[in-house]
Amino acid sequence: MTLYKPIHPIKVSSEIVAQIRDLIYSGLLKPGEQLPVERELANNFGVSRATLREALNILDAMGLIEIIRRKGIFIKPLASSELQGPLTTFLNSSAHRAYELFEVRKSLDAQIVYTAAKRATPQNIKELAECLEAMKRNADSGDLDKWYKADNEFHLAMARATQNDVFVHILYTLIKMDSNHLQDVRKEIYKSPLHQELVYSNHKRMYEAVVSGNGEAAKQIAIEIFSWTMEEIKANPFV
């Protein structure tokens, strides 16, 4: 009886599956994001469309993508709708629940920035700088929706800088479950140019702490940011 098993070459479709799976797990491909059309994707991989379809069918069966006829191929969230649905309903049941979610975010983001300060790569630092620039640019333009999105992208980029994909997906799920009510309240707070400048400057301080590798400073700044926002939320007459 031999201890060794024959070696089988890896199928090309399996390599495609592994590449796309790893991009999803790392957060570089985000839930809801649309992949290029089949022809373009096949050209990118340098394979036939038949090989690509085989890989896409495997990813679909794994629950990582959704193929919608006449619309395209979309990345699915790792947290199932069975989980997100009831939680989102629960969070929307009252403003207090949404406030509790933000309290969870404060603890999570504090740990994220602490870890990012220890592990961020030059590419991570570049991505964070671009997110900061987007926050500044959209604040100057007065486009609050884009500014709010850039703020979320900054925190997701920080999560990617931890090199821990679980942080990325937990944070993404919490951001997506941010209730409509809390989003409205936060936009009400952030519509003030002075508040936007304060939030931007604090995010810049946090970024600089991460760049310098000072995890404790980055963590304290994150706690300050979330504590200030929570106080503003609590003071809002609609909460």
ABEGO torsion letter per residue (X at the ends): XBABBBBBBBBAAAAAAAAAAAAAAAGABBBGBBBBBAAAAAAAAGBBAAAAAAAAAAAAAAGABBBBBGAEBBBBBABBAAAAAAAAAAAAABAAAAAAAAAAAAAAAAAAAAAAAAABBAAAAAAAAAAAAAAAAAAAAGBAAAAAAAAAAAAAAAAAAAGBAAAAAAAAAAAAABBAAAAAAAAAAAABAAAAAAAAAAAAAAAAAAAAGBAAAAAAAAAAAAAAAAAAAAABAAX
